[in-house]
Amino acid sequence: MSQDRHKVVQSDVIVVGGGLVGAAVAYGLARGGVDTVILDQGDNAFRASRGNFGLVWVQGKGHDLPDYARWTRSSASRWPAFAQAMMADSGVDVQLKQPGGFHMCFSDKELLERQARLQTLQDTLGDYPFEMLDAADLKARLPLIGPAVIGASYTAQDGHVNPLKLLRALHTSAQAKGAQLRSSVEVDRIDCAPGEFRVKAGQRCFVAPRIVLAAGLGNPALAQQVGLYAPVAPNRGQVLISERVRPFLDYPTINVRQTDEGTVQLGDSMEEVGLDDGTSTEVLAAIAKRGVATFPLLRDVRLVRAWGALRVLSPDGLPIYQQSSKYPGAFVVTCHSGVTLAAAHAQRITPWVMGGPRPDELKVFSGDRFLTDKVFSHAH
Amino acid sequence: MRTDPLFQPVVSEARATRSVSLTFNDQPLTVPAGISVAAALLMSGISRFRATPVSESPRAPYCMMGVCFECLVDIDGVPNRQSCLIEVADNMRIRSQEGARDLICQPMNVRTVEVQS
């Protein structure tokens, strides 16, 4: 905004990034009475928050790292109260539904792998209810399921929201609680001094004793300026959207869901194609084919939109949460599950940013874990 | 708010054009051949093409060029068709699109036609 030009804006905390992650952290801070400025990039940014699938998803996550499962569940269980708080602060209903979710399997091998993964989680965490369904069980739960689906896993913890309404709810709620959202801000550099961070953006300057980097794919370059390591990279997912149809699917699944307003969203692709958020016919065709195999009645549905969006993935696919030891007061918060983790980001990250203890689960998520020669593979 | 049709045929051309017969919600209409379904309905005085899926509000065409999806109708049993992109044909049975399409209860003996663009 023009009033920022040639002047210095002071606040308690600067949050760099106005997507789902940054806006959730800022909302939590503002609710706690912290004077917060959010710096959001312009329309040329790669905005994962505007292209995602909208799942609040728990099942299967963290099978090789129990703290990720714990962190994810702590967020999913906080989601109902979080949605209510946003409704009260913004008037926006994000259409949260947590009826449980299905992960479809198309072969015996997939089904066995699925069962092993969820069994590992149950063995590690104890209280981790899940069901493995064969084709007949699944047909009883979802009568429209296709014959190619030989079984599925179900857990009651899963759900979904309207992700665009979520972004709007977060922006509106944070501002209603006093946060300042500045759009079209391109951060040039961050200068660090003891107890003070100065963010330079063109003619503008923002100063605060604490700074949270939640800039998605912008994090690697920003993190190194405050003594942090956040080697995230883009991973493309493509999405298909159908015409609006009458409700036929009461549950989210990993590759097909029906939105609150009737459209069907299909997608489950992962591609490493750099900073290319376009679409490709072969990937969209595969998504459509899998969707029709899951629910054959989608065969004749008309598709009205398709897009690509870039996930923000670390080398092991898991989040990065760390405070800089070189410049205390600087934090990086970055993940690709910005919807699922939004409640935890708003409610559990913010006390840590303000000087409280780090949540127990987050010890393993420092970016420094990548400062080794180990080769990582995505756990997603 | 103005609700009468904004589209009026140029009289000299309308006279020169062959006509086709079709129905909208069982009402017989005779319209010039070669024009879009949306134009044909508008010039016949029809302003409610559909009801929206969420609030069931009435809708009529807006962009007339395939972008806005406001002009959806059911044509020969195929729901949610963009009437501004489809040419009128003899004996077309057009119905208003009442809310969202129902995938579960599809009309029988209807072959889905690809959207032309």
Boltz contact constraints between the chains, C-beta under 6 A:
constraints:
  - contact:
      token1: [A, 243]
      token2: [B, 80]
      max_distance: 6.0
  - contact:
      token1: [A, 244]
      token2: [B, 53]
      max_distance: 6.0
  - contact:
      token1: [A, 244]
      token2: [B, 100]
      max_distance: 6.0
  - contact:
      token1: [A, 245]
      token2: [B, 100]
      max_distance: 6.0
  - contact:
      token1: [A, 245]
      token2: [B, 101]
      max_distance: 6.0
  - contact:
      token1: [A, 245]
      token2: [B, 103]
      max_distance: 6.0
  - contact:
      token1: [A, 246]
      token2: [B, 100]
      max_distance: 6.0
  - contact:
      token1: [A, 246]
      token2: [B, 102]
      max_distance: 6.0
  - contact:
      token1: [A, 248]
      token2: [B, 103]
      max_distance: 6.0
  - contact:
      token1: [A, 248]
      token2: [B, 104]
      max_distance: 6.0
  - contact:
      token1: [A, 261]
      token2: [B, 54]
      max_distance: 6.0
  - contact:
      token1: [A, 262]
      token2: [B, 53]
      max_distance: 6.0
  - contact:
      token1: [A, 262]
      token2: [B, 100]
      max_distance: 6.0
  - contact:
      token1: [A, 297]
      token2: [B, 103]
      max_distance: 6.0
  - contact:
      token1: [A, 300]
      token2: [B, 112]
      max_distance: 6.0
  - contact:
      token1: [A, 302]
      token2: [B, 80]
      max_distance: 6.0
